[in-house]
């Protein structure tokens, strides 16, 4: 929508302009949301997450043991 407003004084053919096309698509989407025909997921039932957060990744290359002699 901002891009459309920034280019509002641009001279172009509205039928083939991608900025106008995208703007009209956004307006259509917002109308669906306003009419309640598209859910944003606020009231959707979701399973309750449980447990502690987990981090998965490679082991550390540098730690306190591998750097203990650095700087002496």
Phi and psi in degrees as a GROMACS rama.xvg file:
@    title "Ramachandran Plot"
@    xaxis  label "Phi"
@    yaxis  label "Psi"
@TYPE xy
-66.3042  -40.7918  UNK-2
-60.7848  -39.666  UNK-3
-63.2301  -44.6764  UNK-4
-65.2486  -36.8625  UNK-5
-67.54  -30.1243  UNK-6
-102.321  17.1937  UNK-7
-63.6019  -24.9534  UNK-8
-93.2789  3.73022  UNK-9
-74.8299  140.315  UNK-10
-92.0809  117.896  UNK-11
-160.747  168.843  UNK-12
-83.6867  116.172  UNK-13
-62.7781  -27.6427  UNK-14
-69.7413  -30.3964  UNK-15
-113.122  3.89952  UNK-16
-80.0169  119.757  UNK-17
-66.197  -27.2585  UNK-18
-68.7127  -42.8272  UNK-19
-66.9668  -42.0905  UNK-20
-58.8554  -48.4513  UNK-21
-62.8153  -38.8835  UNK-22
-62.6398  -43.9879  UNK-23
-67.2735  -34.2697  UNK-24
-65.3497  -41.9628  UNK-25
-64.7158  -42.2101  UNK-26
-62.0178  -39.8964  UNK-27
-63.6264  -42.498  UNK-28
-63.0005  -45.3457  UNK-29
-64.6233  -32.5133  UNK-30
-66.3832  -40.5676  UNK-31
-61.4036  -42.0017  UNK-32
-64.7121  -44.8353  UNK-33
-63.9036  -35.476  UNK-34
-80.9715  -5.16222  UNK-35
79.1512  16.4789  UNK-36
-90.4018  -7.7758  UNK-37
-132.636  126.368  UNK-38
-90.7135  135.723  UNK-39
-89.1396  -1.11174  UNK-40
90.763  3.92051  UNK-41
-67.0691  -43.6798  UNK-42
-95.1577  2.57724  UNK-43
-69.4316  138.339  UNK-44
-75.2941  126.889  UNK-45
-125.558  145.317  UNK-46
-66.3084  145.466  UNK-47
-76.1232  127.63  UNK-48
-76.6595  145.734  UNK-49
-137.376  163.467  UNK-50
89.1191  173.503  UNK-51
-83.7054  152.24  UNK-52
-61.4708  146.386  UNK-53
-121.815  144.906  UNK-54
-118.585  128.298  UNK-55
-121.206  128.844  UNK-56
178.855  178.417  UNK-57
-68.8067  158.794  UNK-58
-67.5738  156.181  UNK-59
-67.3783  139.2  UNK-60
-85.462  -42.5409  UNK-61
-111.016  126.142  UNK-62
-140.912  -175.6  UNK-63
-62.6306  -34.0564  UNK-64
-72.1679  -41.1067  UNK-65
-75.4581  -18.6305  UNK-66
-107.46  9.09779  UNK-67
-64.2879  -29.7398  UNK-68
-93.0059  -3.25054  UNK-69
-73.0724  132.316  UNK-70
92.4889  4.79349  UNK-71
